[in-house]
Amino acid sequence: MEEKKCADTGMQDALGAAMTEICVRRPGDFDVIWQRENEWFEDTIHKAPSLEFRDTTFQTTANRWMTLVSSILNHFNSKNLDSVENSRSSVSTFINSLAQIFTKIVDTEIQTEGNWVEGMSFINLFFWTKPFVDCFQKPKEMDSARKSLKLLLSPDQVKRFLHSQALGPFIGIIIRFNTIYGKDNNSAWDILLAEAIPQHGPIGVRNPESLFRQLASGLNGARREDFKAPPRGVSWHLVDEMSKALELQEAGSLKGMDMEDLWVELIPLRGITTKLEMELTLGILISDETALALVQTLGLDYDPLIPLIGKIIAREETFAELLVSAPYVGRKSKDSKEWNIPAFLLKLYQTQSDPYFLVLCF
C-alpha cells in the first residue's frame, strides 16, 4: 500500500511537470487539457453526495486531483510562470479554476448541511496542502474561494457543522485556519470552544465521537502560540464529568476505555503563563486552573496518582513546575485528604524511584 501511494505521487508529479512545460510552450493546449480535467472533476463533485456510504470514487479522484494541482503549482512557482507573458493568462485561468472547484465543494457542503463527510474532508485537505494555501492567500482570482471560506466559517454554519456528520474534518479546518491566519482572526475557534466545553449540559468525555473528544484528539501536536488563551478559572463542569467517568471506570462500568489516557491527552493542552518582559498567557483548550483541578480532584489517596502524573509530565514537562508551586484550586478531594503540596511531595518521594522524575518536580 505504501509503495503504491509513492508510485501514484511520483506519477502525478511527472504529470505536473509535463503540464507546466505545455503551459510554457503551448498555453492554448494547456487551457484545453485543464478545462477537460476540471469538467470531469466537477461532474464527480456533482454526483458525490448521492454515492453510497462505502463508495470511494470521490475520495480517490479528489486525492489524485489535489496531488496533480499541488505538483502544477510547485512547478509554476519554480519557473515564475505568472511573470512570463506567454503563460500569464493560462496561469490566471488555472488559479481561477481552483477557486471554482473550492467554491463548488463548499456550496455543496452547505447545501447538504454537513452530511457529505468526504466533501468536508476534501476542504480540510486543501488547507493541509502548502502549495494550495500559498496560492489561496494572495491572487485576486481566489477572491470567490476566500468568500466561500468566510461563509463556511460564519457563526451559523459553524454551529451547524459542529453537530453534523462532518464534525471531524470541520474541526481540522478550524484548527488549520488558526495556524495559517492567526489566532486573532478566527471567531470560529471561540464558538468551537464554547460548544465543546459548554457550561451546562453533557460534554461527552466518555464518548470518543463527541465534539470534545474529537477536538482534544485533533489538537495533538498543536502549538499554543497559534491559539487564544482559554478562559481563566476552573471549568468545574468538565472536571466533574471527568471525575465521574473515572469513578465509573474504577467500578467496572466502563469497558474497553481508559479514562486516564484522556487525562494524559488533555492536560498538555492547558494554557501557560510565561514571564518575559511582560506576562503572556498562551493556551489551547483548558486553563491552568482546570488542569490543576483535574489532578488535585483525584486526591492523594488515588493509588495510580504518581504514575499518572509521570505520564503527563513525560508529555509536558512544565506541568511539574506548576503542580508543585500552584495553590490548591478550591475543592476537597472526594473521600480523601485535601490536596496540599508537602503531602504530594512526600507521596512522590515515597513512591517514585526515577531520579529524572524527582528532579523535574523539585
C-alpha positions in Angstrom: 0.0 0.0 0.0 2.8 2.4 0.9 4.7 1.7 -2.4 1.6 2.2 -4.5 1.0 5.6 -2.7 4.5 6.7 -3.5 4.2 5.5 -7.1 1.0 7.4 -7.6 2.5 10.6 -6.1 5.5 10.2 -8.5 3.2 9.9 -11.5 1.2 13.0 -10.6 4.4 15.0 -10.1 5.6 13.9 -13.6 2.2 14.9 -15.0 2.5 18.3 -13.2 5.9 18.8 -14.8 4.6 17.9 -18.2 1.6 20.2 -17.8 3.9 23.1 -16.8 6.0 22.5 -20.0 2.8 22.6 -22.1 1.8 25.8 -20.4 5.2 27.4 -21.3 5.3 26.2 -24.9 1.6 25.9 -25.9 -0.6 27.7 -23.4 -3.7 27.2 -25.5 -3.3 23.4 -25.3 -2.8 23.7 -21.6 -6.1 25.6 -21.2 -8.0 22.9 -23.2 -6.5 20.0 -21.3 -7.1 21.5 -17.9 -10.6 22.6 -18.8 -11.5 19.0 -19.6 -9.9 17.8 -16.4 -11.9 20.3 -14.4 -15.2 19.5 -16.1 -14.7 15.8 -15.3 -13.9 16.6 -11.7 -16.9 19.0 -11.4 -19.1 16.2 -12.7 -17.7 13.9 -10.0 -18.4 16.5 -7.3 -22.0 16.8 -8.6 -22.6 13.1 -8.2 -20.5 12.5 -5.0 -23.1 13.4 -2.2 -25.5 10.8 -3.5 -23.0 7.9 -3.7 -23.3 5.0 -1.3 -21.5 5.3 2.0 -18.6 3.0 1.2 -18.1 4.3 -2.4 -14.6 5.7 -2.6 -14.9 7.1 -6.1 -14.9 10.8 -5.0 -12.1 10.3 -2.4 -9.8 8.6 -4.9 -10.5 11.2 -7.6 -10.2 14.1 -5.2 -6.8 12.9 -3.8 -5.5 12.4 -7.3 -6.7 15.9 -8.4 -5.2 17.6 -5.4 -1.8 15.9 -5.9 -1.8 17.0 -9.5 -2.8 20.6 -8.6 0.0 20.7 -5.9 2.5 19.5 -8.4 1.5 22.0 -11.1 1.6 24.9 -8.6 5.0 23.9 -7.4 6.3 23.8 -11.0 4.6 27.1 -11.8 6.4 28.7 -8.8 9.8 27.2 -9.7 9.5 28.7 -13.2 7.8 32.0 -12.1 5.2 31.5 -14.8 2.9 34.2 -13.5 5.6 36.7 -14.7 6.0 35.1 -18.2 4.0 37.0 -20.7 3.2 33.9 -22.9 1.8 31.9 -19.9 0.3 34.6 -17.7 -3.2 34.2 -19.0 -3.2 30.4 -18.6 -1.8 30.7 -15.1 -4.6 33.1 -14.2 -7.2 30.7 -15.7 -5.8 27.8 -13.8 -5.9 29.6 -10.5 -9.5 30.7 -11.2 -10.4 27.1 -11.9 -9.1 26.1 -8.4 -11.3 28.8 -6.9 -14.3 27.5 -8.8 -13.7 23.9 -7.5 -13.2 25.1 -3.9 -16.4 27.2 -4.1 -18.4 24.4 -5.6 -17.4 22.0 -2.9 -18.1 24.5 -0.1 -21.5 25.3 -1.6 -22.4 21.6 -1.9 -21.3 21.0 1.7 -23.5 23.8 2.9 -26.5 22.5 0.9 -26.0 19.0 2.4 -25.7 20.6 5.9 -22.6 18.6 6.7 -23.9 15.2 5.7 -21.3 14.9 2.9 -18.3 13.9 5.0 -16.0 13.3 2.1 -16.6 16.8 0.8 -15.6 18.4 4.2 -12.5 16.1 4.3 -11.5 17.4 0.9 -11.9 21.1 2.1 -9.7 20.1 5.0 -7.2 18.6 2.7 -7.0 22.0 0.8 -5.6 23.7 3.9 -3.1 21.0 4.7 -1.6 21.3 1.1 1.0 24.0 1.2 1.1 25.0 -2.5 -2.6 25.5 -2.4 -2.5 27.5 0.9 0.2 29.8 -0.6 -2.0 30.2 -3.7 -5.2 30.7 -1.7 -3.9 33.7 0.2 -2.9 36.2 -2.4 -4.1 36.1 -6.0 -7.2 38.1 -7.0 -8.5 35.0 -8.8 -9.0 33.4 -5.4 -11.5 36.1 -4.2 -14.5 33.8 -4.6 -12.8 31.0 -2.7 -12.0 33.3 0.2 -15.6 34.5 0.3 -16.7 30.8 0.4 -14.4 30.1 3.3 -15.8 33.1 5.2 -19.3 31.7 4.6 -18.2 28.2 5.7 -16.8 29.7 9.0 -19.7 32.1 9.7 -21.3 31.6 13.2 -24.5 29.9 11.9 -22.6 27.5 9.7 -20.0 26.7 12.4 -22.7 25.7 14.9 -24.4 23.6 12.3 -21.3 21.8 11.2 -20.1 21.1 14.7 -23.1 18.9 15.2 -23.0 17.3 11.8 -21.6 14.0 10.4 -18.7 16.1 9.1 -17.6 17.2 12.6 -14.1 15.6 12.5 -12.8 17.2 9.3 -14.5 20.5 10.1 -12.6 20.7 13.4 -9.4 20.2 11.3 -10.4 23.2 9.1 -10.8 25.5 12.1 -7.5 24.3 13.7 -5.7 24.8 10.4 -7.3 28.2 9.8 -5.9 29.3 13.2 -2.4 28.1 12.2 -2.5 29.9 8.8 -4.3 33.1 9.6 -3.6 33.7 13.3 -5.5 33.3 16.5 -7.0 36.8 16.4 -8.9 36.3 13.1 -10.8 33.2 14.0 -14.2 33.7 15.7 -15.0 30.1 14.7 -12.5 29.0 17.4 -14.4 30.8 20.1 -17.6 29.0 19.0 -15.8 25.7 18.9 -14.6 26.0 22.5 -18.0 27.1 23.8 -19.7 24.2 22.0 -17.0 21.6 23.1 -17.0 22.6 26.7 -20.5 24.0 27.5 -21.2 25.5 30.9 -24.3 23.4 31.1 -25.3 20.0 29.6 -23.3 17.0 28.8 -19.7 17.4 27.5 -19.4 13.7 26.4 -16.0 12.9 27.9 -16.9 9.1 27.7 -17.9 9.3 24.1 -14.9 9.0 21.6 -17.2 10.6 18.9 -18.2 13.6 21.0 -17.2 17.1 19.9 -14.9 17.5 23.0 -13.1 14.2 22.4 -12.6 14.8 18.7 -11.3 18.4 19.4 -8.8 17.1 22.1 -7.6 14.5 19.6 -7.3 16.9 16.7 -5.2 19.3 18.8 -2.5 16.7 19.4 0.8 18.4 18.4 -0.7 21.9 18.0 1.3 25.0 19.1 0.0 27.1 21.9 1.2 30.2 20.0 -1.5 29.7 17.3 -4.4 29.8 19.7 -6.2 32.2 22.0 -5.7 31.6 25.7 -8.6 29.6 27.2 -10.8 31.4 29.8 -9.2 31.6 33.2 -10.6 29.8 36.2 -11.8 26.3 36.7 -14.2 24.6 34.4 -15.8 22.6 37.1 -18.4 21.2 34.7 -15.6 19.5 32.8 -13.7 18.4 36.0 -16.8 16.9 37.5 -17.7 14.9 34.3 -14.1 13.6 34.0 -14.0 12.6 37.7 -17.4 10.8 37.4 -16.1 8.9 34.3 -13.1 7.8 36.2 -15.3 6.6 39.1 -17.3 4.5 36.7 -14.2 3.0 35.2 -12.9 2.1 38.7 -16.3 0.5 39.4 -16.0 -1.6 36.3 -18.9 0.2 34.5 -16.8 1.4 31.6 -15.5 -1.4 29.5 -12.8 -1.0 26.9 -12.0 2.6 27.8 -9.0 4.0 29.8 -10.1 7.4 31.1 -6.6 8.0 32.5 -5.4 8.3 28.9 -7.7 11.2 28.5 -6.1 13.0 31.4 -2.7 12.4 29.8 -4.0 13.8 26.5 -5.9 16.7 27.9 -3.6 18.3 30.5 -0.8 19.2 28.0 -3.5 21.2 26.1 -3.6 23.7 29.0 -2.8 27.3 28.9 0.7 28.5 30.0 1.6 31.9 31.7 5.1 33.0 30.8 7.0 35.9 32.3 9.4 37.5 29.9 9.2 41.3 29.5 5.5 41.0 30.3 3.1 38.3 31.4 1.9 36.4 28.4 -0.8 33.8 28.6 -0.8 31.2 25.9 -3.1 28.3 25.5 -5.2 25.8 23.6 -8.1 24.1 25.2 -8.2 24.4 29.1 -6.8 26.8 31.6 -4.0 26.1 34.1 -6.6 26.2 36.9 -8.7 23.5 35.2 -5.6 21.4 34.6 -4.7 21.6 38.3 -8.2 20.8 39.4 -8.2 17.7 37.2 -5.2 16.3 39.1 -6.0 17.6 42.5 -9.5 16.3 42.5 -8.2 12.8 42.1 -6.9 13.1 45.7 -3.7 12.0 47.3 -5.2 8.6 48.1 -5.7 7.8 44.5 -3.3 4.8 44.0 -2.3 5.5 40.4 -1.8 9.2 41.0 2.0 9.3 40.7 2.3 7.1 37.6 -0.5 9.2 36.0 1.4 12.4 36.7 4.5 10.8 35.4 2.8 10.1 32.1 1.5 13.7 31.9 5.0 15.2 32.7 6.5 13.0 30.0 4.3 14.7 27.6 4.6 18.2 29.0 7.5 18.9 31.5 6.4 22.4 32.5 3.3 20.9 34.2 5.6 19.7 37.0 6.6 23.2 37.9 3.0 24.3 38.0 2.0 21.3 40.1 4.5 21.9 42.9 4.2 25.7 43.0 0.5 26.5 42.5 -2.0 26.5 45.3 -5.0 24.2 45.8 -7.7 25.4 43.5 -10.7 25.1 45.6 -12.4 21.8 46.4 -11.7 18.9 48.7 -10.9 15.7 47.0 -13.5 13.0 47.2 -13.1 10.7 50.2 -9.6 12.0 50.6 -7.4 14.5 52.4 -7.4 18.0 51.0 -4.7 18.4 48.4 -1.5 20.1 49.6 1.9 20.3 48.1 4.0 19.0 51.0 1.8 15.9 51.2 2.1 15.4 47.5 5.9 15.7 47.5 6.1 13.2 50.3 3.9 10.7 48.4 6.1 11.4 45.3 9.3 10.7 47.3 7.9 7.5 48.8 6.6 6.0 45.6 8.8 7.3 42.7 12.3 5.9 42.2 13.1 7.5 38.9 15.6 10.3 39.7 14.7 12.2 36.5 11.1 12.4 37.6 12.1 13.6 41.1 14.3 16.3 39.7 11.5 17.6 37.5 9.3 18.1 40.5 11.9 19.5 42.8 
